[in-house]
């Protein structure tokens, strides 16, 4: 798989994102229920600023020991 521009990312599921600072993070599209703003969010609740994306990989077929 190759990185795709963030403008083409789905906003319906978490994605693997390459961020403006060169990091890789799991992000999702978030809508703020108080003011209606929309933005990419990550678990740290900082501003990840993704530039490219890939789908998340499939989980392992078998549980890890």
N, C-alpha and C positions, 0 to 999 in steps of 0.2 A: 504494500500500500504506500501511497505517496501523500504528503501533506497537501491539503486543499485550502484555498483562501477562506477565511472565517466567514465571509459574506455568504458562502454556500452551505454553511453548517445547518443541520436541523435544529430546531428550537423545541423539540418534543422529547428529547432524551439527553442524558449526559454524554459528553464527548471528551476525547483526549485532545488537549489544546497545547500549542506552542505559543508562549507568551512573548510580549514585547521585550522583556528582560532576558530572554533566552532560556526560560524555564519550561518544563513540561508539567501540565496540571490537568486534573479532571475538572471540567466546568459544566454548567448548565445554564439555560436561559431563565432568568428570574424576573418576575413582575412584582413590584412593590405595591402592596395592597393599600397603602396609605396615600401615596401620591400618584400611582399609576405608571411610574417610570419603569423601564425595562432595561436589563443589562446582563452581562455574563457574570456569574457568581461561582465561587469555589468554596471549599470547606473552611478555609481560613477567614472567609468573609472580608477579604481585601479586594483590591481592584486588579484582577488578573490580566486584563488587556490582551486577550488572545489575538493572534494575527493569522494563524493557520490551525487546521484541525484534522483529525482522523477519527474513525469510529473506535469505540472501546474494543479491546480484544475479547474474544469469547472466554468464559471462565474455564478452568481445568475440567476435564472430563471426569476425573476421579478426585476425591478429597485428598488433601495432603495428609501424610501421617502425623 
